[in-house]
Amino acid sequence: MSDEAIRQVLGLLYQDDTLRVLSALALERAPEESGLERDAMLLALDRLKRGGLAVHDHEGVWRLRRERFRELLHAAAPPPEPVSPEEKVLRAFLVEGRLRAIPTKRDKQLVVLNYVAQVFEPGVRYSEKDVNVVLRAFHDDHAALRRYLVDEGLLTRENNVYWRSGGTVDVVGA
């Protein structure tokens, strides 16, 4: 479907006679109820039919082809960007940066935990209090989140000091 088809439909919607006939069809009324003279109505119906907005069905009744608008929208819409499996998991569990829930399935949990671990800088030491503050921004059960991060080797704990010990690392310039 081309831009020309979109321009054609918009042009039909701009014309008073085709808009009046289209309105009658949209209200499930006969095209004669558009208030147009017969010849003007037939000409408008013909233009609407050529534009894909009206059809004369097998019973001889004119009806609006609402699906034409959907066809045009789909034709004009940019193709969806491919989404990685990890991004799908994050979109499912994160709402405005907060976890709706901590996933119970391990593969999904690892994706979410890796995402959370990214806020901790490699090589930096954090107090338990600082870790809790950061994790509370993601989920109210910061203790469970902290425990999962340690259990999965994304954070390491020693003497109440934590540091990032796993997860993916963004490499600048790579």
C-alpha positions in Angstrom: 0.0 0.0 0.0 1.4 3.3 -1.0 1.4 6.9 0.2 -0.9 7.5 -2.8 -3.6 5.3 -1.3 -3.4 7.2 1.9 -3.6 10.6 0.1 -6.6 9.2 -1.9 -8.5 8.4 1.2 -7.7 11.7 2.9 -8.8 13.4 -0.3 -12.1 11.5 -0.1 -12.6 12.5 3.5 -11.9 16.2 2.6 -14.7 16.3 -0.1 -18.1 17.3 1.2 -20.1 14.9 -0.9 -18.0 11.8 -0.2 -17.9 12.7 3.5 -21.7 13.0 3.6 -22.2 9.6 2.0 -19.5 8.0 4.1 -21.2 9.4 7.2 -24.5 7.9 6.3 -22.8 4.5 5.7 -20.9 4.9 9.1 -24.3 5.4 10.8 -25.6 2.3 9.0 -28.0 4.3 6.9 -28.7 4.2 3.2 -26.6 6.5 1.1 -29.8 8.2 0.0 -30.0 9.6 3.5 -26.8 11.7 2.8 -29.0 14.5 1.5 -27.3 14.6 -1.8 -28.9 14.5 -5.3 -29.0 11.0 -6.8 -26.2 11.7 -9.4 -23.9 13.3 -6.8 -24.6 10.4 -4.4 -23.8 7.8 -7.0 -20.6 9.6 -8.0 -19.5 9.8 -4.3 -20.3 6.1 -3.9 -18.2 5.3 -6.9 -15.2 7.3 -5.5 -15.6 5.7 -2.1 -15.7 2.3 -3.7 -12.5 3.0 -5.7 -10.8 4.3 -2.5 -11.7 1.1 -0.7 -14.0 2.8 1.8 -17.3 1.4 0.6 -18.5 -1.8 -0.9 -21.7 -2.9 -2.5 -22.4 -6.3 -0.9 -24.1 -9.4 -2.3 -27.5 -8.2 -1.1 -27.1 -4.9 -3.0 -26.6 -2.9 0.1 -23.8 -0.3 0.4 -21.7 -0.5 3.5 -18.7 1.2 4.9 -15.4 -0.8 4.8 -14.0 0.2 8.2 -11.1 -2.2 7.8 -9.7 0.1 5.2 -8.7 2.5 7.9 -6.8 -0.3 9.7 -5.1 -1.3 6.4 -3.9 2.3 5.9 -2.7 2.6 9.5 -0.7 -0.7 9.2 0.7 0.5 5.9 1.8 3.8 7.4 3.2 2.4 10.6 6.9 1.9 10.9 8.0 -1.7 11.3 8.3 -2.7 14.9 11.9 -2.7 16.2 13.2 -6.1 17.0 13.2 -6.8 20.7 15.7 -9.2 22.3 14.4 -11.9 24.6 16.0 -10.0 27.5 14.3 -6.8 26.6 10.9 -8.7 26.6 11.6 -10.0 30.1 12.5 -6.5 31.4 9.4 -4.9 29.8 7.3 -7.6 31.5 8.7 -7.0 35.0 9.7 -3.4 35.1 7.3 -0.5 35.2 8.8 3.0 35.3 12.1 1.5 36.5 10.5 -0.5 39.4 10.0 -4.2 39.5 6.4 -5.3 39.6 7.6 -8.6 41.0 10.8 -10.5 41.3 10.5 -13.3 38.7 10.2 -16.8 40.0 11.6 -18.6 36.9 15.3 -18.6 37.2 16.1 -17.6 33.5 13.9 -14.5 33.8 15.2 -13.8 37.3 18.8 -13.8 36.0 17.8 -11.3 33.3 16.3 -9.0 35.9 19.1 -9.4 38.4 21.7 -8.7 35.7 19.8 -5.5 34.9 19.7 -4.5 38.6 23.4 -5.3 39.0 24.3 -2.7 36.3 23.7 0.1 38.8 26.7 -1.0 40.8 30.0 0.1 39.4 32.7 -2.6 39.1 35.5 -2.0 41.5 33.5 0.2 43.9 32.8 -1.0 47.5 29.4 -0.4 48.9 28.1 -0.5 52.5 25.0 -2.6 53.1 23.1 0.5 53.8 24.0 1.9 50.4 23.1 -1.3 48.7 19.7 -1.3 50.4 19.0 2.3 49.3 19.8 1.4 45.7 17.8 -1.9 45.7 14.8 -0.2 47.4 14.5 1.9 44.3 13.8 -1.3 42.4 11.6 -3.2 44.8 10.3 -2.9 48.4 11.8 -6.3 49.3 15.3 -5.1 49.0 16.6 -7.8 51.3 15.4 -10.6 49.0 16.8 -8.7 46.0 20.2 -8.4 47.7 20.2 -12.0 48.7 19.4 -13.1 45.1 22.2 -10.9 43.7 24.7 -12.4 46.1 23.5 -16.0 45.6 23.8 -15.6 41.8 27.4 -14.1 42.1 26.4 -10.7 40.8 27.4 -9.1 44.1 29.9 -10.3 46.6 29.6 -9.7 50.4 32.4 -9.7 53.0 32.2 -8.0 56.4 29.0 -6.1 55.4 30.8 -4.6 52.4 29.5 -5.4 48.9 31.0 -5.1 45.4 29.9 -6.1 42.0 31.4 -9.4 41.0 29.4 -10.4 38.0 26.9 -9.6 35.3 27.4 -8.0 31.9 29.6 -4.9 31.5 29.1 -2.2 28.9 32.4 -1.6 27.2 32.6 1.9 25.7 34.0 2.1 22.2 33.7 -1.6 21.5 
